[in-house]
């Protein structure tokens, strides 16, 4: 399966839409995208996981690496709208305590906004 990555800037936050399976074969593509954003001074990242159908340990490591890099740069990493299977992997691995997860992209971009 392939992976598609697209970024949309929302103010100071880069929303990275990830589509497909995130695994050993596709994670390097996402890592390159993240590295490019960091090189351009973008350290506030929200990953839209709405269309990620699978995520293995390599994908999880990519998010952790991104978080560490963004933390060092004074930014953040937030995961938005993971599917049930992906959320379960995050829970089982104990990463929901490390990677902030939000039910929607909008809440991840602005977590202090009132719910509608």
C-alpha positions in Angstrom: 0.0 0.0 0.0 1.1 3.5 -0.6 1.2 6.5 1.7 0.2 10.1 0.7 1.2 13.0 2.8 -0.1 16.6 2.4 0.4 19.6 4.6 -1.9 22.6 5.1 -0.7 25.6 7.1 -3.3 26.8 9.7 -1.7 29.9 11.3 1.3 28.7 13.2 0.3 25.0 13.0 1.1 22.7 10.1 -1.6 20.1 9.6 -0.2 17.0 8.1 -2.8 14.8 6.4 -1.6 11.2 6.2 -3.4 8.7 4.0 -2.8 5.0 3.8 -0.7 2.5 5.7 2.1 3.8 7.9 4.7 1.0 8.1 8.3 0.1 7.5 8.0 0.7 3.8 6.2 4.1 4.0 7.4 5.7 7.2 10.5 7.1 5.6 8.3 9.2 3.3 6.6 10.7 6.3 9.9 11.3 8.1 11.3 13.2 5.0 8.2 15.4 5.1 8.6 16.1 8.8 12.3 16.8 8.4 11.5 19.3 5.6 8.9 21.1 7.8 11.4 21.3 10.7 14.1 22.6 8.4 11.7 25.4 7.4 11.1 26.3 11.1 7.7 24.5 11.4 7.7 22.8 14.8 4.0 22.9 15.7 2.6 19.8 14.0 -0.8 18.2 13.9 -1.1 14.8 12.2 -4.5 14.2 10.7 -4.8 10.4 11.0 -8.4 10.2 9.8 -7.3 8.1 6.8 -4.5 6.1 8.3 -5.7 2.5 8.1 -2.7 0.9 9.7 0.3 2.0 11.8 3.2 -0.3 12.9 6.0 0.3 15.3 8.0 2.1 12.6 5.1 4.6 12.2 4.9 5.0 16.0 8.7 5.7 16.1 8.2 8.4 13.5 5.7 10.2 15.7 8.0 9.9 18.7 11.0 11.2 16.8 8.9 14.1 15.5 7.7 14.9 19.0 11.2 14.9 20.4 12.4 17.2 17.5 9.4 19.6 18.0 9.9 19.7 21.7 13.5 20.7 21.3 12.4 23.5 18.9 9.7 24.8 21.3 6.8 23.3 19.4 4.6 20.3 19.7 3.2 17.2 18.0 -0.5 16.3 18.3 -2.4 13.4 16.8 -5.9 14.0 15.4 -8.8 11.7 14.8 -7.0 8.3 14.7 -9.2 5.4 13.7 -10.1 2.9 16.4 -7.4 0.4 15.4 -4.7 3.0 15.3 -5.9 4.5 18.7 -5.8 1.0 20.2 -2.2 0.5 19.1 -1.3 3.9 20.7 -3.1 2.8 23.9 -1.5 -0.7 24.1 2.0 0.8 23.6 1.3 3.5 26.3 1.8 6.3 23.8 -1.4 8.1 24.5 0.4 9.4 27.6 3.3 10.7 25.4 1.6 11.8 22.2 -1.4 14.1 22.7 -4.4 12.7 20.9 -7.5 14.7 19.9 -10.9 13.5 18.5 -10.8 16.0 15.6 -8.3 18.1 13.7 -10.0 21.3 14.8 -9.5 20.4 18.5 -5.9 19.4 17.9 -5.2 22.8 16.1 -6.9 24.8 18.9 -7.5 22.6 22.0 -8.8 25.5 24.0 -11.7 26.3 21.6 -15.1 25.6 22.9 -16.9 22.5 21.6 -19.9 23.0 19.4 
